Amino acid sequence: MTRPRTCSPAMVSALLLTMSCVNFDLAEQLADTRVLAVKTEPAEILFSPLFLAPPDQRPPFPLPTTEVDVEVFAFDPRGGRTTTSIQMCPEDGGDSSCRLYDKDVDEDFARLVEPARSEVAGLLERAAYEDEIDDASAPVGRIGPSTFHYTITPGAVDFFQPKNANGENVPSIFPVLPRFAVDVENATQRDDGAEVFRERAFKRLPLTLDLTDPALPADFLGDLARGLGIELCDGPLPDPIDADGDGVDDVFVEGLTDCLHPRVLNQNPSFLGFRFESTVVVEELSTGMLEGVPDVGIGSLVRAAPGGQLAVTPMWGADAVERYQVISFDIEASKLTILNRVEDMACNWYATRGTVSSALTSLQFDDDRLGMVWTLPADAVVGERDSMILVVLDQRGGTAVGEITVEYK
């Protein structure tokens, strides 16, 4: 989140005319407390169609519990003592808040019985942790603790489903989106009157209805799908075939399709590390998704001279770009449809000092460039450190993070 320095009221008119009364922080420059990413593993949870029925009306098929790790990538290069808090929120918490629970009066919570009541209470509880930023950390200014664990039980999945006035689950073929709310505060200088720096971030965890749940009988799933007006495919997504050599899959074509293949859980992007480019000219950087062995991994410490330039391009596993299907609704035809899609990649670049040639690089076509050039500060002192952080997003909630830390020589 970018924080502008404020203008006095007398300067507001001039600001509106010139927009030049102050210097605004660049989004890609890490100067104070920032939360750059929140990653969950897994990136998605698939839930059974059985959740569409009340618990006492479900056939006795097993419903799984999912263990979820949440990793927060927060930074403050100034150092200091920080407090990180995290809690899970239902979907209807609004854009800027987390739905909080008074367990004595909240109707949704009151309907729960044990063990679901205790399971959900644990998820909704706000937890806070204090830590001191390590001055010698790599990457620079990484705030800890950074990893948190949650257990999503069948009772929790039930709780997060949208409800009607009677507290019954409302059937929906679209994902349910509970989220994690993260607050990071650095109040080290509070005693001398300085401002408290605070960041809030949210991370959605898609809970997606799996109409192809392998734990359920095929005839039951087929009847359910046909009741919704769609058909299920006989087998999994076909392997890619590029018969004409143009780099395009001739079997899995993006757009409208006839049937739904067995669902594949979305994976966080298989980002492996960085390749150092032999040029610092942005227009000459490599294009497309680079596969193979990277020069450095996703967390690396290198030595460089002040004022130098590092040109890097991310490198990927062979399965980094995933093919997937979504269920959509055709308004004109008033029916459900199935769409084939292929992920795009968006790379967001940040640095504690210096400049990056682009704050955002993305891949939609084979000739797009995902790399960038990091120009190091000329006034850096030998022994100091700076870090460049890359946040990769796959447009479905998948996240990967990597960094290169430079120690000046």
N, C-alpha and C positions, 0 to 999 in steps of 0.2 A: 504494500500500500504506500503510495507516494504522499509525503506530507509537505505542503507548501509552507514557507514561513509567512506569517501574517502581516498584513498592512494595517496601518492606522485608519480609522474611519475617514479622516480627511483625504486619504489617498484613494478611496474607493472609486470615485469618479474617474480619476486619471487611470486607474487600473483597468476599468471597463473600456476606456478608449485606447489604451496602449498595451495592456497586458504585459507591462515591462517594469513594474515597480519593484519586483523582487525576483530572485532566482529560485526556480522550482527545482526540487530534486529530480533527477532522472530516474525512471522506474528501474533501470538496470543497475544503478549504483547503490551499493549497500552501505549506508552511512549510520543507521541506527537500528532499532529493533524491527526485524522483518520475519514473517512466516512465508517462505517461498513455496512450500508444498506440504501436503499431508498425503501419505500413501497408505493404502490398506492392502494386506495380503491375506486372503484373496481379494481381487479387485471387484468381485461380484459374488452374490449368493443366489443360487437357483432354488426356488421353493416349489413344492409339490402342488398340483391342482387340488389335493385334498384339503388344503387350507381355505379353499373357497366355501367349504361346508362347515357348519358348527362342529366343535370338537366331539360332541356326543353323538354325531351322526356320521362319523368317518369310519370307513372299514379299517380293520386292524393291520394296516401296513406301517412299517417303521418310518419314522420321520427323523432325519439326521440332525445332529448338533454340529455347528461350524465354529472352529477356533479362528479368530481374526486378530492379526497383529496390526497395530496402527503406528506408523512412524512419522514423526513431525520433523520437518526440516526448517528450523528456525535459526536465525543468526543475529548477532550484534557485534560488529567488529570493535566496538568501544570497550568490550569486556563488561564486568560487573556481576552482581548477584541477581538472579532472575527467578521468577515464579511462573511455572507452566501449569495450566489447569485444562482438563479435558472431560467431556461428558457426551453421552449419546443422546440425540434428540429425535423425536418422531418427525414425520414429514411436514406437519402443519405448524411448524414453529415460526414461520415468517422468514423474511430475508435477512433480518438483522438480529434475531434473538433465538434462544433455544427454549422450547416449551418446557417450563418447569412444573414440577408436580408437588402439590400438597396432597400427600397420600391419604389424608383423612377425608378429602372432599372430591378428589378427581374421579369422575365416573368410570372412565376407562380402566384406571388402576383398581378401583374398588371392585370391579367385576372379576378380577383375577383371583384364582385360588392357588394354593400351594401345589407344586413347587414353583409354578410360573410367577407367582407374586414376588417371591424372593429373587428369582432370576432377573426379572425386569427391574426391580428396585436397584439391583447391583449395577445394571447398565446405565440407569438414569442418574446415578449418584455422581456428583461433581467431585473429581479428585484433583488435588493440587500438590505440586512438587517444587521444591526450591533447589537451586544449584548455583555454583560459581563457574563462570566461563573461564576455561583454561586459556591463559594468554599464549601458550605455545601450541594451541590446537590446530589440527588440520582436518577440515578447512577452517579458516580463520573465523573466530567468533561463533562457532557452532554451540548452540544452546542445548543443554541436557537437563533432565533425562529426555530421551527422544523416542523411546519405544514403549508402547502400552498394549496390553492384551485384553481381549474381550471374548466371551463365550456366548454365541448366539444360539439359544436353544429353540426347540419348536414353540415353546410358550412365548418366547420373545418375538418370533416371526409372526405368530398370531396377533400379538399386541400391536405390532407396527402396521398391520393391515388397515386400510381405511374402513370406517365403521358407519353404520346407519344410526338412526335415533335410538334403536333398541340395543345398540352395542354389538350388532352382528357384522361379520366381515362382508364388505361390499365387493362382489366379483369384479375383477379388472384384469385385462390382458396386458396392461402397461406396467412398467416397473414401479415398485414402491421405493421411495427415496429417503429413508432415515439418514441422518448425518451425524458426524462428530463435530462438536464445537470446541475449538482450541483457543485459549487465551494465553498470551505470553506477555509478561510485564518485566521491565527492567527499571527498578526504582533505586538504584545504587546512590544516586545523587539527591535523593529526596530531602535529606537533612539540610542541605545548603540552599534549598529553594528552587532547585532546577526542576524542570518538568519530568513527570513520570512518563516513560515511553511504554506504550501498550499496543499490541496487535491482536486482532481476532480473525480467525480463519475457520472455514467450514469445509468438510469433506463428505460428499455423498457416498453412501454404500448401496449400490443398486440391489434390491431384492427383486428378482425377475421370475415370473411365472414360467415353469418348465412344462409345456404341454407334451413334451416327449420324455418325461421322467422314466428312466429305465426300471425303477422299482415298482412300477404299476403295470398291469396287464395291457398288452398291445390293443386288444379289442376295446377295453375301457377308454384308452387314450384316443383311439380312432373315432369312437362314438362322440367323445367330448369335442374333438376338433371339428367333426362334421356338424355338430350342433352349433358351433361358432361360425360355420361357413367356410372352413379351410380344410385342406387335405394334408396328411402327413406323408413324407417321403419314405421309401422302403429302407434306405440306408443312410450312412453319414455323408457329409459334404465330400464331393469327389476330389481326388488329387488334382492339382493344377496341370493343365495340358496346354502348351503353346505350340500348336501344330504348324502354324505359319511363320514362327520365329520373329514375331513383331513385339515380343515382350508382354503380350496381353493374354490372360487366361481365356482360352476358347471354350472352356466348359462352364466355369462359374462367371456368369455375365451379370454385372451390376444392373439393378432395376427390378421390375416386377417379375415374379416367378410363380410357379404353379403349386409348389408344395413346401412344407416345412421339414427340414432335416433335423435329426437329433441335435439338441442344443449343446453348444460347446462353451464352457465357462470362459469369460473374458480373462485374459492374462495381462499382467503388467508388462509393458514393452521389454523385450529381451535386449536391453542396452548393455553392451560389453565393455566399452571404454572409448578411447580417443586415438585417432591417428594424427600425427603431426604432418602437416602439409609442407611441401618443399617451396611453396610460394606464399607471400603475404598479400597478394593481389586478390581481392574478394572474388572478382569475376573469373579467376582461374582456379578456384577451389573445386574439389570433386563434387560431382552431382550424383543424385540418386541415393539409394540405401547401400552403404558400404558393408560388406560382410568379410569375415576373416579374423585374423588375430590382431588386436589393437596394439599400438605402441605402448600405451599405458592403460591401466584399468580404470574402474569407475571412481576410485579414490587414490590419488597419486600426489607425491611431493617431488618437484623438480627444482633445479637451480637455473636462474637466469639473471641477466644484467638489467639494471634499471633502464627504462626507456626502450627496451627490446620489444619485439613482437612475436607472438605465438599464434600460428594459424592451425586450428584443429577442426576435425570433422568427426562426429560420432560414428561408432561402428556397432553393428547389430548382429544378433543371431538370425539364423535362416527363417525363423518363424516370427520375426518382429512385427510384420504387417499381417494382421489376421483378417480372414474372411468371416463374415457372420451374416445372420439374417435377423430382420425385425418384423414384427407384426404391426401393420399400420391400418388406418381407417380411411377408406375412399368416401369422401363426403357426398360427391355427386351420385355414386352408385349405392351409397348407404350400405357398405359391406366391408368386412375385414379383408386386407390384402397382405401378401408376403413380399418383402423386398430383400434382394441380395445386396450386400454392401461390402466394401473393402476399406479398412482403416486408413486415415491420413495420419501423419505425424507432425506435431508442433513442438519445436525446441525453443525454450525460453532461457536466455542467457543473462547472467548477473555477474558482477565483479565488485570486490571490496574497494579497489582503486583502479585507476586507469580507465580505458574505454573499450567497449566491444563494438565491432563493426556493425552488428545488428542485434537488437534486443530480442527479435523473434525471427526464426527461420523455420520453414515448414515444407512438407513434402506432399504435393498433390499430383505431380507429374514427374516422370523419370529425369527430367533435366533441371529439377529444382535442387538448390544447394542447402544442405543442413548445417554446414560448418560456419565458422566466423573467425575473425582476427582479433586477438586481444592485444592492445597496445599498453604496455606496462608504464607506470608513472616514472618520469625521468628523475624526480626528486627522492626516490626511494633510497633508503640507507642499507648498506650491506648488513645482512643478518635479519632484516625485517621480512615479513611475509605478507602476501596477498593471495586471495583465492578467487577463482572463477567457478561458478556453480551453474550447471545445466539442469533444467527441469523439462522432462519429456512428457507430453500428454498425447493419449491416443484417441481422444474425442469420445470415449465410452467410460471414462473414469479411471482408466489405467494410467499409472504414473511411474516414472523412473527418474532417478536423480544421480548425477555424477559430478565430480569436482576435480580440479587441478589446483594445487597450492604451489605457489612459487616462493622460494627463499632466495633473496637477492645475494649475489656474489660480487 
